[in-house]
Amino acid sequence: MKDKTFSTLSGLFFLIFFVGITAVALESPLSGRFIKASNAVPHPIKSAVFISPQIGKIGYEGSAKNPQKITISVLLRDASANPILNREITLAAKLTPEAPPDAVTITPNETKTNDNGIALFTITSRQSGKAEFTAIDLKTNTPIDIQSIPTVEFIE
């Protein structure tokens, strides 16, 4: 009789254990599928821009003096710190002192944020100066409010 009770309780324990492990294992991959962030508003503090390196050499593409390529990562998050997926954005640059609009080259012209809410851009410059950047939401054609965006210094 004790063996029958022990077997029943052991079987029940393992059944509950395996159901719990399965639920935990399946929860993580499925959680990202239900995030509807396409209409979310980027949070100014939880969103960020990363620039590497922050000092670059100027140059002309295809010449003996090629420009240094600088990577800009734009991370968009909503107020709950969830990544904003598939948001079409572009990047605008302003170079000081005054420079022609085509002095800074940004590639690609526009892109979407990936599954982590990150959009990647590469920049180069033909003219020295300090570049400031603005991320622009292409759906609404308005600047995205991100509190701290680093600058890049282009030198000869």
C-alpha positions, 0 to 999 in steps of 0.5 A: 500500500505504501508503494502504491502511494509513493508511486502515485505521488512520484508520478504526480510530482514528475508530471507537474515538474515537466509541465512547469519546465515546458511552460518556462521553456516555451514562455521566452520564445513566445513572449516576443511575438506578442509585442505590438510596438509599431505604434509605440512612442519612443521614450526620450530617456530609455531610447539611446544613440551609440556612436563608435568612434566619436572622432573620425578622419575626413576624406573622399570616397575612392581617393587615396584619402578614404574617409573613416567610417563611423557606426551609429546605432539608434536604439528605440524603446517605449516607456516600458523599455520594450524595443520598438520593432520595424520602425522606419527611421532616417538620420539627419546630420548637421555639420558645424561650422556651416557645410554643404548638405552633402558634406556628411554621407549617411548610409543607408538613407532609411532603414527599419529597426530590427528585432532588438529595436536597433537601426544601424547607420554608417557615416563619413564626411568630406569636411572637418567639423562637429556633426550633430544628429537627429533621428527622424520617424518616417511614418510621421516625418517628425524628429524622434525625441531622444534625450542625449545623442552624442556628436562626432568630431571630423578631423583632417 
